[in-house]
Amino acid sequence: MDESRASGEWISDAFALEGVALSRLSMGLADDANRALGALGLGFNDSTHDGVVDAMMKQGLIASSGYSLWLDGEGPLHREPPFHR
């Protein structure tokens, strides 16, 4: 573990990404953290709060919860994926 920590509360708000709007997305709002970073959780539903993918399915924006990530690229933000050989 990297000793990162954050605390806060769950909120619900509108969320838009590339023209797709989610009307009631539950998100964690960190009001105290020991490092600054932004994250968009795409993980599995924890059965208490829907993630972005689950919310998109429930609101009829996508038909499947399957997705892929493209980890190749160029420029200053490009990094090798941790499993790259």
N, C-alpha and C positions, 0 to 999 in steps of 0.2 A: 504494500500500500504506500501511497505517496504522502500521507498525512494531510491531504486536503480535507477541508470540512466546510460546511455551510449550514445555516439554520434560517428558518423563516416560516412561512405559512402557505397553504394552498389557496389560490385565487382562481376565478373563472372570468375569462374575458374573450373578446373577439381576437382572432389571429388571422393574418393574411400573408400569403407567400406566393409570389408569381401569379397574382390574379385569382388565387383560390382562397376563399374566405371561410373560416370556421367560426360559427357563431358563439359557441360556448365551450371553449377549450380550457380544461383544468391545467394549471401550471403552478410550479413551485416558484414563489417569490422570495429570494434570499435577501434577508436584511442584515446578515452578518456572515462573513466568509473570510478565510485566511489567505485567499488568492483570488485574483480577478480573472475571470474567464466567462465566456458565454457558451451555452450548450443548447442543442435542440435534441430532446430525447426521442429516439425512434424505436425504443425497445419494446418489449412485450408489455401487454396490459397487466397491471398488478391487481386487477379486479376491484380496485377502489377508484382509480383515476385512469381515464382513457388517455393513451398517448396520441400523438399527432395522427398516426396511421389509423388507429382504431376510431378516432373521432371522424376522420375523413370517410371511413366506411359507413359509420352510423348515420352520417348526414348525406349519404348517397353520392358523394363526390368521386369515389373510386369503387370498383367492384371486387377488389381483392386486397388482402393485407400484404401481399408479396411486394418486395421492392429490392432494388440493387443499388450499390454505391460504386461510383467510378472513382478509383483511387489513383489514377494516372493524371499527369498534367505537367505544366511548365510554369515558371515564374517564381516569385519569392515565397509563395505559400506552399509550393510543392514539396512534399516529403515522401520518402519511401514508406510504404505501409510496414508495420512491425513484423508481418509474416512474409515479407518479400525475400526471395532468395536470389 
